[in-house]
Amino acid sequence: MTLPPVIPLSVICEDPGVYRTLLESTKAIPWRIDWATMRFTYIGPQIEELLGWSQASWLTVDDWANRIHEEDRQKTVEFCVAQSQKGVDHEADYRAITYQGDHVWIRDVVHVVRRPYGSVESLVGFMFDISARKEAEDKIVQLQRELELLSYRDSLNRCRQQAHVRHSLSHRVGKSARKRPPAVSRDHRYRLLQAVQRSLWPRAR
């Protein structure tokens, strides 16, 4: 097996075109936003293959925000803005809307570039398609729910069986109680004995 030639790091650093070629040949989608203008200064051409939106259509942060699923939009934008204002690198998972109206799960990894005196200069990052991972996680959650449901049903069945046994026992005990001769008081027993004695062994007159 013949390996591709290794490009020296010095060549990559000296030639930005080589660096860009490497970036655009990966599945990760690189991007850069100027903080002062909130405009994209670059986004990788892979974005069109992944989401269907042309590379030229990514102009401002509004284009990014508007292409986030409405259920994820507010929390994602608020989180990213807050972290960026603090100068903190961060990651965000969200559903991005495709040009066809479907959605793709994205993980955005963001690095905040700061000026020497501390203010934010720009944001640079990579978008990763994590749809397969999310689908696997959803399947695991679904299987866990099904397992919990089966366990719950099994518990119900055991409870029904126990209730059936108790009812059956109660029925049998009640039936036996109905067949049992009525209880005789001690005084009544004594009177019966006395009557028997008088009948069998009358006193001599």
C-alpha positions, 0 to 999 in steps of 0.5 A, a space after each residue: 500500500 502506497 501512502 500519500 506524500 507527507 506535506 512538510 509543516 513549513 510548506 503549510 505555514 508558508 503557503 496559506 493555499 495549502 492550508 486551505 486545501 487541507 481544511 477543505 478536504 476534510 469532513 469538518 467544515 471550517 468557518 470564521 466570523 469577524 466579531 465587529 461586523 458579525 459577518 462570515 469572512 470564510 466558510 468551507 465549501 463542504 457546507 453546501 454538500 452537507 446542508 444544501 445552502 451555497 457557500 456564498 449564502 453564508 454572509 452574516 451570523 443571521 444566516 447561521 441563526 436562521 438556519 438553526 431548527 426553531 426548537 434549538 435556535 434561541 438557546 443555541 444563539 444565547 449560549 454562543 453569544 454569552 460564551 463568545 462575549 466572555 472570550 470562552 471557547 465552547 461547543 454547541 450541538 443543534 439541528 441545522 435546517 437543510 435547503 430541502 427543509 430537513 435537518 442535520 445534527 451539527 456540533 459547532 466547536 468555537 475558538 474565540 480569538 482575542 486581541 492582546 488587550 483582551 477584546 474579541 477579534 473573531 470567532 473561528 470554528 469547525 462544524 461537524 455532522 453528528 447525525 449518526 451519533 445522535 441517531 444511535 443515542 436516540 435508539 439507546 434511549 428508545 431501547 431503555 424506554 422499551 425495557 422500562 415499559 416491559 419491566 413495568 408490564 411485568 410488575 403489573 402482571 405479577 401484581 395481577 397474579 398476586 391479586 388473583 391468588 389472594 382473591 382465590 384464597 379468600 374465596 376458598 376460605 369464605 366457602 369453607 367458613 360457610 360450610 363450617 357448622 355454627 359455633 356453639 356457646 359454652 353455656 349452650 354446650 353445658 345445657 345440651 350435656 345436662 339434657 343428655 345426662 337427664 335423658 340417659 341417667 335420670 335421677 332416682 326418684 
